[in-house]
Amino acid sequence: MTPFDDAGVDAIADRVAAFYDRRPYPPPRDDLSERAEGWGDDGRRAEAHLLWPSHAYRDDRSILVAGCGTTQAARYALRWPRADVVGIDVSGASLQFSSKLKRKYGLANLDLRRLSVERAAELGARFEHVVCTGVLHHLADPDAGLRSLCDVLAPGGALHLMVYAPYGRVGIYMLQDYCRRLGIAATSKEIAALVASLKTLPPDHPLVPLLRGAPDFRTEAGLADALLHPQDRSYSVPQLFDFFERGGLRFGRWIRQAPYLAACGSLAAFPHRPLLDCLGAAEQYAAVELFRGTMVRHSAIAYRNDEPDDLSAISFAGDAWLGYVPHRLPQTISVRERLPEGAAAVLINQGHTYTDLYLPIDAWQARLLAAIDGERSIGQIAQSDEDRAAARTFLQQLWWYDQVAFDTSGTEYPQPAGRQ
């Protein structure tokens, strides 16, 4: 459905709303404490600078959570108590669960509305931070939904978007088609029969690895969302970039970029690395998606296409990087057991799903990492010319491997154009 068709959009929105009213997803919870990792001030600062490297830190932004489900808007309101958070969803049942969390945690900064993403303009407001994860691929007209979000994105604002990726979901789409052919409905009885049937899948079926590793398949709601959803599509990297362009947006960065980079993990030393390095960024991302082959989603940050590119630019050319203030990202850990020879630690971002995305560091690098306090710039941490030469390489690796975000708002050095 290419044109924005009110009747068609409303009909499919009604089907999706009914689906989530019967099977609220994510499964409702009444306790958000286990999701509190990184909710301290250091974690908030790192997250803010991932979205807005060139902006001074603020914790009072306006946030729209579009398609907020059962918990997401409440989590944002709890994490950002000084922010004004609006959550919208088409499912009344999901919003009821969010309302319970609002009451339990006293979230006076949270406003919940029953509204489709396509009609976000009816809120009569613009937002500095728009969050839309796992939603647009369920719309009748995803382009209309994205344009709607762009329209309510304030100047200088950032959009956090997650959509499904096709290649890692091949097994899911095969079983979705299987369920449609058999007329399997999202009832408890038929889901129970489906669970029993899935246990007999051939061991080399493309769905089997996801059944082993994905928590979505451990609940009725998760299984229904994955295999019995009435509306679902996915985007390869090139399709996602085209999607952004049609929606009036430009790609900023991946939420976790290491899986897409030829400089990270096993790809850094494999035979085709020189060929990948000759590609532009978007082409490299597309090639790496094909080579890795199992990505199930893309999570990205995008900006309005009328914003300057330096809103999110990080560069290690010139001297501007010396003025960057690094912040450790909340999901990063240093492992000091069973280390490779010569390593003082191995750095891992726990949000990565690929086991090759770890970064061994030596003793000097471990000391520099320990000196990152969210206050001092790289130039203040590494003061000698020798240390700065080594720090350039190491800090760029930390950035590539999703270990740090940078605050570039106080950069004292000339900022070169473009990225490196």
Secondary structure, DSSP 4 states (H G I P E B T S, - for coil): --S--HHHHHHHHHHHHHHHHHS-SSPP-S--GGG-TT-SHHHHHHHHHHH-TTSPP-S--EEEEET-TTTHHHHHHHH-TTSEEEEEES-HHHHHHHHHHHHHHT-TTEEEEE--GGGGGGG---EEEEEEES-GGGSS-HHHHHHHHHHTEEEEEEEEEEEE-SGGGHHHHHHHHHHHHHT--SSHHHHHHHHHHHTTS-TTSTTHHHHHH-GGGGSHHHHHHHHS-SS-----HHHHHHHHHHTTEEEEEESS-GGG-TTSGGGGGSTTHHHHHTS-HHHHHHHHHHHH----EEEEEEEETTS-GGGT----STTGGGG-EEEE-TTEEEE-SSPPTT-SEEEEETT---TT-EEEE-HHHHHHHHT--SSS-HHHHS-SHHHHHHHHHHHHHHHHTTSEEEE-TT--S---SS--
